[in-house]
Amino acid sequence: MKTSVVEPAEDLSLLFPDNRREGETVLRQAQLVMLRMLRVIDHICRKHGIRYWLCSGTLLGAVRYKGFIPWDDDLDISMMREDYEKFLRIAPSELPADLFLQTRESDPDYDYLPLPCKLRDLNSLIIALGQENKKYARGLFVDIFPMDRYHKKHHPAYLFERTVKWCNNFICRGLDAEFYKHQSRKSLFLSFFKPLFYILKRLYDKMARRKIEANRSLIDGNCLIGRGLDIIWYEFFAYDEIFPLTETEFEGGTFYAPHNKAAYLTRFYGKNYMTPPPAEKRHPGHSVVLKPILEKE
């Protein structure tokens, strides 16, 4: 009788040791924490055939500096919806004990509505403006953006898809006025109607799930790729701007990137994306409290 051999599980804490104390500044220590998380994600994704790519300021840093933007305090990646769902199923059992995949299911207090998933480091702390009183896990993180398929702009359904994303933005601002109040007085006014927004959000989520499922059937190459219907941001890309994925250098390693990085970054930042901002704007944009090392009391 043939017996199956069960290979021992990899210890990713040994493969990717914590080196945050090598950073010479608080910001650099934070970047080393996030880089380790990215390396863990990359390892799991390559092992299981999960597609991801660097996006937003992280991709900009890779192209402009071959690493972090020197003053950046976050890290962003994207995954197609089917890859994102596969990652959610697989990652929790493979992550090192000091990393936590944060979703509304794994962390009941996680009510950051614009983004459904973050990978968190449990031995650090980052607090953004408007999140000072939150109870959810607030370690340094990697933002994970699920991406959905959308109809092309000439299709009648495209206008509907843009409209429902605008509705999600409006609802999220009404539900989380504490986070948005520094951005808009209108958001603070909307908070008075919070009970109504809870009802609208439940209805929206049901509709979004149906739309996500329906759009899975769109043919690759004949659709747009955009931030998920459960995300407030609007960016849309041509399919061939993303796929097939390429690889790019980032902090001495090689990670996945969109096929046409120039087109992708131009859509985000304009044609002068290689030009750094003026010196007075070169500062971390996400944290009011940043503690990459939590000393034990």
N, C-alpha and C positions, 0 to 999 in steps of 0.2 A: 504493500500500500504506500503510495507516494505521499509524503508529508510536505506541506508548504513551509517555506522558510520565511519568517517575518523579520524583515530588516529593522534594526533598531532605529528609532526616530532620531533625526538630526538635532543636535543641540545648537541652535542658532546663536545662543549667547556666547558659545565658544568660537563659532565661525565668525561672528561679528562682535568682538569685544567692545565694551563701553570705553571710549577714550575722551570723554568730555573734558577731563581735567587737563588735557594737553592744550586746550585753547588758552591764548594769552589774554583775552578779554571776555567779558560776560557774553557779548554777542557772538564771538567766535566759538565759545563753549556751546552756546545754543545751536549754532550751525552744525557743529560736530554731532550733537544729539540727533538732529534732523537727518543728517547725512547717513548716520547708522540706520535709522528707520528706513530710509530710501533703499539702502543696500539690502536690508532684510526683505522689503517688498519685492525688489528686483529678483532676489534669489527664489522666493516663493513663486513669483509669476513665471520665471523661466522654467522652473521645475514642472509646473502644471500647465504650461501653454496658455497663460493668461496675458492678454495684451494690455499694455499701459503705455503712457508717454508723459514726458515732462511737459508742463504747460505754464502759461501765465509768466510771472516773474522768474520762476525757476528756469524755464526755457530761455528767457531773455538772458539770464545770468550765464547759462551754458554757452550761448552763442557769443555774448559780448565778453565774458570773463573766463569761460571754461570752468565755471564754478558759481558759487553764490554771488549775487550782487552784493558788494561789500557791506552794505548797510541793511540787507534784507533779513527779516526775522520770521519768515515762513517758507514752506515748501509745498508745491502743488503738483499733483499728477492727475491724469484723466484715464478713464477706462470706458470702453463700450459697455452698454447695459448688461449684456450677457456675460462679459468678463468680470464686471463688477459683482454681479450676483454669485458667480463662481468663487471669486475672491472672498466674499463674505462667508461662504460655506466652508472654505478650506483654511483660511488664515488663522482663525482662533485656536485651532489645535496645533498649529506649527509655530506660532509666535513665541519669542522668549517671554519669560514670566514678567519681565519689567515693561512689556509693551501691551497695549490694550486697544482693541478695535472698538471704537466708540460709535454706536448707533443708538437710535431711540429704543431699540429692543435690549441692547446690552447695558445701557445706562438710562434708567427711567427718568432721571433728572435732566437728561440732555434735551434741551428745548431750543437749540440753535436752529431755527427753521430754514435759513437759506441753504444749508448744506447737510445732507443726511449721514455723512460718515467722515470720521477722522481716525487716523492711527495716532495714539497718544503714548508718550513716555511717562511712566508713573513716578519717576524720580526727579521731576522738575516742575516748574510752575510758570505759566504765562497767562496774564489777564489782559484782555482787550478792553478798550473804552466801551462802557455800557454793560460789561460782564462782571463787574466787581462783586455783585451779590449772588451770582449763580452758584448752584450747588453741584453741578456736574463736574466730572474729572476735567482738570484744566492743566495737564502737563503739556509740554511742547508737543507739536503735532505735525503730521503731514495731512494736508487736505486731499481727499479722494473724491473727484468729480465724476459721477456717472454721466455718460453721454448717450443720447438717444438719436434715432433717425428721424428726419423731418422731410416733408415734401419740399420740392424745389419751389422757388419763388413764384413761378408762373402758375403753379397748381392752386386751385381754389382753397384747398385745405391749409395752405401755408398761412394765410391771414388768420384763420381760426387758431392755429398753433401759436402764432405770435400773441394773439389776444389772450389765450388762456395763460401764457407765461406772464403777461402783464397782470392778470388777475391774481396770480400767485404772489407776485411782488407786492401788490396792494394789500392782500390778506396778511402776509408776513409782517408788513410794517404795522398793521393794526394790532397784531398779536404780540409783537415784541418791541413796543415803543421805547422801552428802557434802552435797548441796544441802538435804536435808530434816532433817538431824540436829539443827539448831537449833530445829526445830519439834516433833520427837517422838523420844523414846528408842526407841520401837517401830520407827521407820524405821531406826535404827542397827542394831538387832537383826536386822532383815530382810536387811541387807546380807550377812550370813553365808551366805545362800542365793542369792547372785547368779547362779551358773550356772543354777539352776533358773528364775530369773526371766527370763533371756535366752530360754530355751525358751518360757516362757509368753508373753512379749512377741511373739515371732514368730507363735505360734498366735493370739494376740489380734488382731494386725494383719491377718492373713488373714481372720479372722471379721469384723472391723470393716469391711474393704473390701467384703465381700459384703453386709453389712447396709446400708452407705451406698448401694450400688447399688440394693438392693431398695427402700429408702425414698425414692429419687428419684421413684418413681411415686405417692407420696402426693399427694393433690389439695391445691393451695394453698387456704387458707381452711378446710380440714378436717384440719389437722394442727398440731402444735406446732413451734416453731423453737427449737433449742437448740445450745449449743456442740458442736462436732463429736465424733464417736465416738473420734477420735484425740486428744482433749483431756480432761484430768482433771476440769475443772469442770462443774458440774451445771445451770446456769441454763436454764430453759425458759420460753418466751414464747408467748402466743397469736399466731397468724399476723397478726391485725389490730392487734396492738400494734407490729408492725414495719412492715408494708406497708399502703398505699403509703408509701414513704419521703417525709419532709419535708426541709426545709433549716433549718439553724440557724446563728447567728453564732458564730464562734470566732476570736479574735485578729484581728478586722478582716476576716475572710474568711467565705465562706458554704460550708458543707459539709453532707453528707447526715446525717440523723438518723432514728431510729425514728419511726413515725407517731404513737404515743402515748408521748411522752417521760416524762410523769408516771407512767404505769403501769410503764414500763420501769425507771425509777429507783426507784420504790417497791419493786419486786421485788428490786432489788439492795441498797438502802440503808435501806428502811423509809420510813414516811410522813413522817418529819422530815428528808428528804434535803437540804432547803434550809438546815438549821441546821448551821453549821460545827462541827467537833469542838473540845474545849477547847484552849487555847493550847499546852499541853504535848504534844499529839499532832499538832501542825502541823509536820511535818518530812518530808523525802523518805523514802519507804518501800522503795525498790528498790536503792539504791546504797550501797556502803561506799567505793568509789572513783569519783569523777566528774571527768572531765577533758574538757570540751567542746572544748578547744584543745590539740592535741599539738604542742609546739614541736619543730622539727627540730634534731637534735643536730649 
